[in-house]
Amino acid sequence: MKRWIGFILHLAMIVVLTSFGTYTVMKKVDVEIPESLKVSTNLEFFAPQDSIALIDEDEVTPPFLGKAFNGFKEALAFKESQGKYHRVNTLGYLGKYQFGSSTLHLMGVYDMDDFLENPELQEKAFEANIARNKWILRRDIKRFNGKTIGGIKVTESGILAAAHLAGAGNVKKYLRSYGQNDVTDAYGSNISYYMKKFAGYDISNIKQQKNAKV
């Protein structure tokens, strides 16, 4: 019995030592990474700040909100002010939709400071101005909607966006001259550009109104 016990203990020690040795060897094995999987360049990079500053705001695409009235007004607002209610440009045009004070007076708005601080009033003013321009341009919308002028398909929304830019009177002249009288504003945007950029929106929910007020 003593011999068998000694033999078994000796055998157990061999097994234990062999296991540790195998574990140690396996732990130290180096795995060679194929060349195709090695990263040779630093993939983390940052855009220089000066290049960000040079981005033209007009080249930035606003989020697409559909072709209904909400999509129309937000796309136009993004072009005018990037949708910022408190913006005043170098010519004194105000708010999210860049209204002039004379246009706001026509709609019953006289306090410019209050206008800038009141987003709800700005939204109402925009809708009132669309309704007012629809009435002024009602005959031209009926006559020219669907026609092509200077390679641009005329639509109701394009006409009204152009009226927001240059005034309803100048849009009449543009349409009735078949694109010859194309007014450009101080920042380089013209009627034909707005006619094309804002074409094809459904703004039928805004009804024409002769003396629209907020």
Residue frames relative to the residue before (quaternion, step in Angstrom):
aa qw qx qy qz dx dy dz
M 1.0000 0.0000 0.0000 0.0000 0.00 0.00 0.00
K 0.6514 0.5189 -0.3271 0.4467 3.56 0.95 -0.89
R 0.6392 0.5275 -0.3271 0.4541 3.55 1.07 -0.83
W 0.6619 0.5031 -0.3065 0.4635 3.60 0.96 -0.90
I 0.6467 0.5115 -0.3264 0.4623 3.58 0.95 -0.82
G 0.6491 0.5124 -0.3136 0.4666 3.58 0.96 -0.86
F 0.6495 0.5258 -0.3127 0.4516 3.60 1.01 -0.88
I 0.6685 0.5067 -0.2935 0.4585 3.57 0.95 -0.96
L 0.6574 0.5004 -0.3179 0.4651 3.62 0.95 -0.85
H 0.6376 0.5276 -0.3230 0.4591 3.54 1.03 -0.81
L 0.6569 0.5128 -0.2988 0.4651 3.58 1.01 -0.92
A 0.6407 0.5304 -0.3200 0.4537 3.60 1.03 -0.84
M 0.6393 0.5257 -0.3245 0.4578 3.59 1.01 -0.82
I 0.6371 0.5289 -0.3266 0.4558 3.56 1.00 -0.81
V 0.6536 0.5227 -0.3098 0.4512 3.58 0.95 -0.92
V 0.6653 0.5136 -0.2984 0.4522 3.57 0.96 -0.99
L 0.6798 0.4905 -0.2868 0.4637 3.58 0.85 -0.96
T 0.6360 0.5300 -0.3249 0.4571 3.57 1.04 -0.78
S 0.6398 0.5336 -0.3191 0.4517 3.61 1.02 -0.84
F 0.6696 0.4910 -0.3005 0.4694 3.60 0.89 -0.91
G 0.6493 0.5234 -0.3207 0.4489 3.52 0.96 -0.78
T 0.6471 0.5141 -0.3096 0.4703 3.55 1.00 -0.85
Y 0.6433 0.5303 -0.3180 0.4515 3.59 0.99 -0.90
T 0.6643 0.5125 -0.3096 0.4475 3.52 0.99 -0.96
V 0.6488 0.5170 -0.3159 0.4604 3.58 0.94 -0.84
M 0.6729 0.5006 -0.2999 0.4546 3.57 0.88 -0.95
K 0.6496 0.5416 -0.3201 0.4269 3.55 1.02 -0.79
K 0.7291 0.4467 -0.2354 0.4620 3.56 1.08 -0.73
V 0.4601 0.6925 -0.4539 0.3204 3.59 1.24 -0.05
D 0.2802 -0.7504 0.5785 0.1540 3.63 -0.88 0.96
V 0.2569 -0.7543 0.5863 0.1457 3.56 -0.96 0.94
E 0.3115 -0.7630 0.5395 0.1726 3.57 -0.70 1.01
I 0.2939 -0.7640 0.5537 0.1527 3.62 -0.75 1.10
P 0.4763 -0.6737 0.4791 0.2995 3.60 -0.83 0.93
E 0.6077 -0.5912 0.3943 0.3545 3.57 -1.09 0.76
S 0.6395 0.5615 -0.3243 0.4130 3.61 1.05 -0.77
L 0.7179 0.4369 -0.2453 0.4833 3.57 1.22 -0.51
K 0.5352 0.6339 -0.4087 0.3803 3.59 1.26 -0.13
V 0.3424 -0.7174 0.5709 0.2055 3.60 -1.07 0.80
S 0.1387 -0.8338 0.5329 0.0390 3.56 -0.52 1.19
T 0.7526 0.3099 -0.1907 0.5488 3.63 1.26 -0.24
N 0.5080 -0.6224 0.5010 0.3219 3.53 -1.28 0.41
L 0.2609 -0.8165 0.4996 0.1247 3.57 -0.46 1.19
E 0.5979 0.5563 -0.3717 0.4415 3.61 1.20 -0.15
F 0.1467 0.7891 -0.5837 0.1229 3.59 -0.73 1.04
F 0.2420 -0.7662 0.5841 0.1151 3.55 -1.23 0.48
A 0.4677 -0.6598 0.5054 0.3009 3.56 -1.06 0.76
P 0.4930 -0.6503 0.4808 0.3207 3.62 -0.88 0.86
Q 0.5447 -0.6497 0.4210 0.3226 3.58 -0.94 0.85
D 0.6454 0.5281 -0.3460 0.4298 3.57 1.02 -0.70
S 0.6241 0.5270 -0.3485 0.4597 3.60 1.13 -0.57
I 0.6148 0.5322 -0.3475 0.4669 3.59 1.12 -0.66
A 0.6556 0.5295 -0.3116 0.4390 3.57 0.97 -0.83
L 0.6849 0.4993 -0.2867 0.4466 3.58 1.15 -0.57
I 0.4516 0.6895 -0.4582 0.3327 3.61 1.24 -0.03
D 0.3843 -0.7158 0.5387 0.2230 3.57 -0.84 1.01
E 0.4742 -0.6945 0.4584 0.2874 3.59 -0.69 1.06
D 0.6565 0.5344 -0.3215 0.4243 3.56 1.03 -0.74
E 0.6371 0.5267 -0.3329 0.4537 3.59 1.24 -0.35
V 0.5658 0.5876 -0.3861 0.4307 3.57 1.27 -0.22
T 0.3111 -0.7676 0.5348 0.1673 3.57 -0.79 1.00
P 0.3631 -0.7324 0.5260 0.2345 3.60 -0.74 0.98
P 0.6180 -0.5259 0.4032 0.4230 3.61 -1.17 0.31
F 0.4079 -0.7187 0.5067 0.2456 3.59 -0.90 0.91
L 0.1014 -0.8273 0.5526 0.0037 3.55 -0.65 1.16
G 0.6977 -0.4662 0.2700 0.4723 3.55 1.17 0.51
K 0.5452 -0.6456 0.4542 0.2821 3.53 -1.36 0.16
A 0.4721 0.6347 -0.4692 0.3926 3.60 1.20 0.40
F 0.7740 -0.3736 0.2343 0.4543 3.58 -1.33 0.00
N 0.6357 0.5397 -0.3464 0.4296 3.61 0.94 -0.79
G 0.6471 0.5101 -0.3084 0.4753 3.57 1.02 -0.80
F 0.6307 0.5445 -0.3181 0.4523 3.57 1.06 -0.82
K 0.7293 0.4466 -0.2628 0.4468 3.57 0.69 -1.06
E 0.6686 0.4888 -0.3165 0.4624 3.59 1.01 -0.70
A 0.6220 0.5206 -0.3394 0.4763 3.60 1.08 -0.66
L 0.6613 0.4931 -0.3001 0.4790 3.59 0.98 -0.84
A 0.6416 0.5234 -0.3167 0.4627 3.58 1.00 -0.82
F 0.6387 0.5253 -0.3301 0.4552 3.58 1.01 -0.77
K 0.6473 0.5033 -0.3150 0.4779 3.57 1.03 -0.77
E 0.6972 0.4900 -0.2782 0.4432 3.58 0.94 -0.87
S 0.8524 -0.0053 0.0828 0.5162 3.61 0.73 -1.02
Q 0.4500 -0.6544 0.4421 0.4169 3.56 1.35 0.01
G 0.6530 -0.5678 0.2948 0.4053 3.56 1.15 0.70
K 0.4860 0.6855 -0.4156 0.3483 3.60 1.21 0.40
Y 0.4042 -0.7579 0.4681 0.2078 3.56 -0.54 1.22
H 0.7497 0.4275 -0.2223 0.4536 3.62 0.99 -0.72
R 0.4593 0.7092 -0.4432 0.2995 3.60 1.23 0.10
V 0.0418 -0.7387 0.6723 0.0224 3.54 -1.15 0.82
N 0.2836 -0.7907 0.5128 0.1774 3.60 -0.59 1.05
T 0.7384 -0.4468 0.2860 0.4163 3.57 -1.31 0.07
L 0.6872 0.4478 -0.2810 0.4982 3.58 1.23 -0.31
G 0.5969 -0.6128 0.3441 0.3871 3.57 1.28 0.11
Y 0.4449 0.6711 -0.4790 0.3497 3.60 1.20 0.29
L 0.3168 -0.8323 0.4504 0.0642 3.51 -0.88 1.09
G 0.8738 0.2645 -0.1444 0.3817 3.48 -1.33 0.58
K 0.8016 -0.3265 0.2430 0.4378 3.47 -1.42 -0.13
Y 0.7846 0.2935 -0.1456 0.5263 3.59 1.01 -0.82
Q 0.4111 -0.7601 0.4314 0.2591 3.58 1.32 0.24
F 0.1300 0.8013 -0.5612 0.1613 3.55 0.55 1.23
G 0.3813 -0.6605 0.5924 0.2598 3.50 -1.26 0.58
S 0.6130 -0.5820 0.3830 0.3726 3.59 -1.11 0.60
S 0.6268 0.5462 -0.3495 0.4321 3.62 1.02 -0.72
T 0.6444 0.5048 -0.3179 0.4784 3.61 1.03 -0.75
L 0.6500 0.5150 -0.3143 0.4621 3.57 0.99 -0.82
H 0.6075 0.5532 -0.3528 0.4477 3.61 1.05 -0.70
L 0.6276 0.5487 -0.3341 0.4399 3.58 1.05 -0.77
M 0.7364 0.3969 -0.2137 0.5045 3.57 1.14 -0.62
G 0.6274 -0.5959 0.3158 0.3892 3.56 1.27 0.29
V 0.5523 0.5747 -0.4098 0.4435 3.61 1.20 0.43
Y 0.0259 -0.8343 0.5495 -0.0367 3.60 -0.63 1.14
D 0.6842 0.4370 -0.2859 0.5091 3.61 1.14 -0.44
M 0.2633 -0.8150 0.4987 0.1329 3.57 -0.16 1.31
D 0.6258 0.5368 -0.3436 0.4497 3.60 1.03 -0.68
D 0.6540 0.4941 -0.3035 0.4858 3.56 0.99 -0.84
F 0.6131 0.5610 -0.3382 0.4416 3.57 1.04 -0.77
L 0.6768 0.5019 -0.2920 0.4525 3.58 0.90 -0.92
E 0.7294 0.4304 -0.2316 0.4787 3.57 1.07 -0.71
N 0.7005 0.4634 -0.2390 0.4872 3.58 1.29 -0.07
P 0.2399 -0.8085 0.5218 0.1284 3.64 0.03 1.24
E 0.6308 0.5393 -0.3403 0.4420 3.60 1.00 -0.79
L 0.6480 0.5099 -0.3112 0.4726 3.59 1.01 -0.82
Q 0.6404 0.5273 -0.3285 0.4516 3.59 0.99 -0.75
E 0.6498 0.5054 -0.3166 0.4713 3.59 1.00 -0.78
K 0.6519 0.5041 -0.3129 0.4722 3.58 1.00 -0.80
A 0.6330 0.5318 -0.3265 0.4581 3.57 1.03 -0.80
F 0.6388 0.5251 -0.3323 0.4536 3.59 0.96 -0.79
E 0.6749 0.4860 -0.2970 0.4691 3.58 0.87 -0.93
A 0.6434 0.5168 -0.3234 0.4631 3.58 1.00 -0.80
N 0.6626 0.5071 -0.3106 0.4554 3.58 0.97 -0.80
I 0.6197 0.5225 -0.3385 0.4780 3.59 1.06 -0.71
A 0.6543 0.5118 -0.3078 0.4639 3.59 0.94 -0.90
R 0.6590 0.5121 -0.2955 0.4649 3.57 1.00 -0.86
N 0.6889 0.4641 -0.2825 0.4798 3.61 0.91 -0.87
K 0.5767 0.5664 -0.3745 0.4543 3.59 1.14 -0.55
W 0.6701 0.4852 -0.3057 0.4713 3.56 0.96 -0.84
I 0.6591 0.5122 -0.3134 0.4528 3.61 0.89 -0.89
L 0.7850 0.3328 -0.1490 0.5007 3.58 0.95 -0.90
R 0.2876 0.8141 -0.4776 0.1622 3.59 1.27 0.19
R 0.6803 0.4788 -0.2959 0.4694 3.61 0.93 -0.84
D 0.6676 0.4953 -0.3040 0.4654 3.59 0.99 -0.79
I 0.6074 0.5369 -0.3524 0.4675 3.59 1.07 -0.68
K 0.6693 0.4980 -0.2898 0.4691 3.56 0.93 -0.90
R 0.7058 0.4848 -0.2623 0.4451 3.58 0.95 -0.89
F 0.8184 0.3135 -0.1299 0.4638 3.60 0.80 -0.99
N 0.4743 0.6868 -0.4475 0.3211 3.62 1.17 -0.32
G 0.7940 0.2612 -0.2188 0.5034 3.59 -0.71 1.08
K 0.5997 0.5486 -0.3658 0.4534 3.58 1.23 -0.24
T 0.3665 -0.7119 0.5537 0.2286 3.57 -1.30 0.29
I 0.0221 -0.7853 0.6179 -0.0312 3.54 -0.85 1.06
G 0.8438 -0.0224 -0.0246 0.5356 3.56 -0.65 1.12
G 0.7010 -0.4690 0.2592 0.4706 3.57 1.07 0.73
I 0.6423 0.5003 -0.3162 0.4870 3.59 1.29 0.06
K 0.3630 -0.7204 0.5455 0.2274 3.57 -0.85 0.96
V 0.3418 -0.7554 0.5296 0.1788 3.55 -0.73 1.10
T 0.0166 0.7780 -0.6272 0.0345 3.56 -0.92 0.97
E 0.6624 -0.5048 0.3673 0.4140 3.56 -1.24 0.36
S 0.6849 0.4860 -0.3015 0.4515 3.59 0.85 -0.92
G 0.6281 0.5313 -0.3339 0.4600 3.59 1.06 -0.69
I 0.6307 0.5331 -0.3171 0.4664 3.56 1.03 -0.85
L 0.7206 0.4529 -0.2578 0.4572 3.58 0.83 -0.97
A 0.6030 0.5251 -0.3594 0.4811 3.58 1.12 -0.53
A 0.6503 0.5058 -0.3069 0.4764 3.57 1.00 -0.82
A 0.6292 0.5235 -0.3289 0.4711 3.58 1.09 -0.70
H 0.6079 0.5390 -0.3454 0.4697 3.57 1.10 -0.65
L 0.6742 0.4939 -0.2834 0.4703 3.57 1.06 -0.78
A 0.8636 0.1783 -0.0155 0.4713 3.55 0.58 -1.21
G 0.5724 -0.5753 0.3936 0.4318 3.60 1.25 -0.15
A 0.5988 -0.6106 0.3913 0.3400 3.54 -1.06 0.80
G 0.6272 0.5587 -0.3401 0.4228 3.60 1.01 -0.79
N 0.6826 0.4770 -0.2894 0.4720 3.59 0.92 -0.83
V 0.6189 0.5257 -0.3473 0.4690 3.58 1.11 -0.59
K 0.5942 0.5502 -0.3565 0.4659 3.60 1.07 -0.69
K 0.6709 0.5007 -0.2938 0.4613 3.57 0.91 -0.96
Y 0.6331 0.5334 -0.3266 0.4561 3.56 1.02 -0.81
L 0.7005 0.4722 -0.2741 0.4595 3.58 0.81 -1.00
R 0.7240 0.4541 -0.2522 0.4538 3.58 0.85 -0.97
S 0.6694 0.4235 -0.3040 0.5292 3.59 1.27 -0.22
Y 0.3895 -0.7429 0.4449 0.3138 3.56 1.37 0.09
G 0.7957 -0.3669 0.1422 0.4604 3.51 0.84 1.12
Q 0.4908 0.6786 -0.4332 0.3332 3.60 1.22 -0.05
N 0.7334 0.3356 -0.2034 0.5551 3.61 1.03 -0.77
D 0.1157 0.8122 -0.5523 0.1481 3.55 0.22 1.33
V 0.2093 -0.8194 0.5264 0.0878 3.57 -0.13 1.32
T 0.1625 -0.7725 0.6099 0.0705 3.57 -1.07 0.88
D 0.3737 -0.7363 0.5128 0.2350 3.59 -0.91 0.86
A 0.7451 -0.4326 0.2791 0.4240 3.58 -1.31 0.08
Y 0.7165 0.4303 -0.2523 0.4876 3.61 1.17 -0.43
G 0.6513 -0.5798 0.2928 0.3923 3.58 1.27 0.27
S 0.5461 0.5909 -0.4178 0.4220 3.62 1.23 0.05
N 0.1169 -0.8099 0.5718 0.0591 3.58 -0.95 0.81
I 0.7335 -0.4395 0.2998 0.4230 3.53 -1.36 0.23
S 0.6775 0.5010 -0.3114 0.4393 3.59 0.83 -0.94
Y 0.6170 0.5453 -0.3426 0.4523 3.60 1.06 -0.71
Y 0.6828 0.4635 -0.2834 0.4885 3.60 0.89 -0.91
M 0.6045 0.5693 -0.3488 0.4345 3.57 1.06 -0.77
K 0.7084 0.4424 -0.2471 0.4913 3.56 1.02 -0.85
K 0.6835 0.5279 -0.2929 0.4104 3.58 0.83 -1.04
F 0.8002 0.2802 -0.1278 0.5146 3.59 0.97 -0.85
A 0.3218 0.7632 -0.4938 0.2647 3.57 1.15 0.63
G 0.8276 0.3642 -0.2024 0.3761 3.52 -1.31 0.42
Y 0.4998 0.6263 -0.4515 0.3927 3.60 1.19 0.30
D 0.3768 -0.7050 0.5554 0.2291 3.56 -1.14 0.68
I 0.0776 0.8071 -0.5783 0.0899 3.58 -0.35 1.22
S 0.2351 0.8191 -0.4889 0.1864 3.53 1.16 0.69
N 0.5764 0.6036 -0.3860 0.3930 3.61 1.19 -0.35
I 0.6463 0.4544 -0.3231 0.5210 3.61 1.23 -0.28
K 0.2244 -0.8089 0.5350 0.0955 3.55 -0.52 1.20
Q 0.5549 -0.6127 0.4433 0.3467 3.55 -1.08 0.72
Q 0.0093 0.7935 -0.6061 0.0535 3.55 -1.07 0.82
K 0.4822 -0.7205 0.4174 0.2724 3.56 -0.63 1.12
N 0.8134 0.0858 -0.0086 0.5752 3.60 0.71 -1.02
A 0.0008 -0.8426 0.5377 -0.0307 3.55 0.66 1.13
K 0.0622 -0.7844 0.6172 -0.0003 3.54 -0.96 0.97
V 0.4768 -0.6443 0.5014 0.3258 3.57 -1.24 0.38
